[in-house]
């Protein structure tokens, strides 16, 4: 199915907020993600989905919202998918615990601008 940029942004936001809310609700910490295999599996699917939707956003949309590091987000997905055994979980923990809330805020700003 071909999604519009707005549909992709909504899906990115939904995946990001669901993942981040899960982390908050379960009081997870970086150390948990570094040591628990089940949590590593849990975060990969939303990160795959976010990265895939980012990768498929139009160049025009990405340029219009260049404050977001689109290539880095898509790059995380590519690394997880194509080099899973070489995943640096410390970096993924930083992405999930530090970068994800920033992305959520940036997307909320975009939604506010587009209303």
Secondary structure by P-SEA (a helix, b strand, c coil): ccccaaaaaaaaaaaaaaaaaaaaaacccaaaaaccaaaaaaaaaaaaaaaaaaaaccaaaaaaacccaaaaaaaaaaaaaacccccaaaaaaaaaccaaaaaaaaaaaaaaaac
